[in-house]
Amino acid sequence: MPSPDRFPIPEDAIEEKFLAATGPGGQNVNKVATACQLRLDVFALRLPPPVYTRLRVLAGSKMTSAGEILITARRFRTREANREDARARLSELLAAAFVRPERRIATKPSRAAKLKRVDAKAARGAVKKGRGRVALD
């Protein structure tokens, strides 16, 4: 997987907002906005078309119709830790989009394999035919 450092994310394409989080933090969670909501404008990255297509598929519901990726990090108790978590998740997503999937090489069964399969089907059919009602002559 390519490293996220290979494709730097411009700071002007990222917008961060801090929200009141749920989860760990005790009473502090009600007082301090520690969850980080990261918004990335994908069009500002000027990605190649195949990479953009893979990113859209990988991002799924995280991508808005306006072409922005929205990541919310609220796993940790501090702003800094949630901010780092959101940026790490974003860079992993971008790195995964740059990985080109391997092309599948189409194969087909050999003639002998086809004959063996047909013979097995015929043998199985004969077994089933033998299970019919017994005719009394």
N, C-alpha and C positions, 0 to 999 in steps of 0.2 A: 504494500500500500504506500503511495507516495506520501512524503512528509508534508504537514500543513505549512512548513516554512517555505516549501517550493512555490506556493502560491500565496503571497502576502495579501491580507485583507485590508483594503484602505480604510482608515479611521472615519473618513467622511461618509462611508457607505453604511456604517453601523450607528444605530441609535439605541441608547440604554435608558431604561426607566426602572426605578425601584418601587416595589409594591409591598403592601403588608402581606406577609406570608402566613401559611398554615404550617403545621408540623412542629419540629423541635424548636425550643426557645423559651418555653415556660411563659410567664407573664410578659416577658420582654417582647413576645411575638405580637402583642396587641399595641405596643408603643412604637416600635421601630420598623421601618420598611426595609426588610432584608432581602426579599425575593427580587431577582434580577430578570427583567424582561428585555431580551435582546431582539432587535429588529434589523435585518440586513436587506438592503436593496440589491437584489440579484442583478439587475440590469446595469448597475454601476460597476460590477465586476468585469463586464464585457467577456463573458465566457464563450468558448467555441460552442456551436450548436449541439453537437452530440453530448458534450459535458452538461450543458444546460438541460437537455432532455432527461439525462440520467438523474440530475439533481432534482428536477421536478418530481420524478417517480420516487426517489429516495425520501424526499422531504414529506411527501404525502399531504396530510392535513396541516402540517406546519407552514406550508406555503400558501399565501393569500392570493386572491385573484389579481391583485395589483403587482404581483411579482416580488413580494417580500417574504422572507423567512422569519418566523416568529418562534423564539425559543424562550421558555420560562424556566429558570433554575431556582428551586427553593429547598434543596436538600440540606443545606447547611445553615448554621445560626448567624453567620456574618455576611455582610454585603460582599466583602472581598472574595470570600470563598465561593459564593453563588455566582459572582461575576466571572471568576476564573472557570467555574464549571460550565457556564453558558458558552463562554468563548471556546473552551475545549470541545464541547459537543458540536459547536458550529464548525470548527476546523476539521473534526472527524467526518462530519457530513460532507464537507467540500472535498476532503481527501478521497472519500469513497466515490464521489461523483467522477473524479478523474481516473478511476480504475476502469479500464476497458474490459468488458466481459470477453471470455474466450469464445471464439467461434466454434460452434458445434460442427463436427465432421459427420455427415450423413453416412450411415453404413446400411448394408442390406444383408439378409441371411444368405448363406451359400445354398447351392442347389441341393447338396446332401442334407443340409439342415431342413430345407423345405420338405424333402421326401420323407425324412424321419418324422416330422411333425404330422404329415398326412397319414403315414402308416400308424402312428400312435392314435390318431383320431379314429381311424378305421377299426383298430383293435378295441378301443374303448366302446365304439358303437356296437361291435359284436357282443361284448360283455353285456351291454344294456339290453340288446335284442334278446339275449338268452334269459332275461328276467321276466319275460311276458307270461301270459297264462299258459298253463299246461293244457295242450289239446289232447283229449282222449279219443283215439281212433278206433 
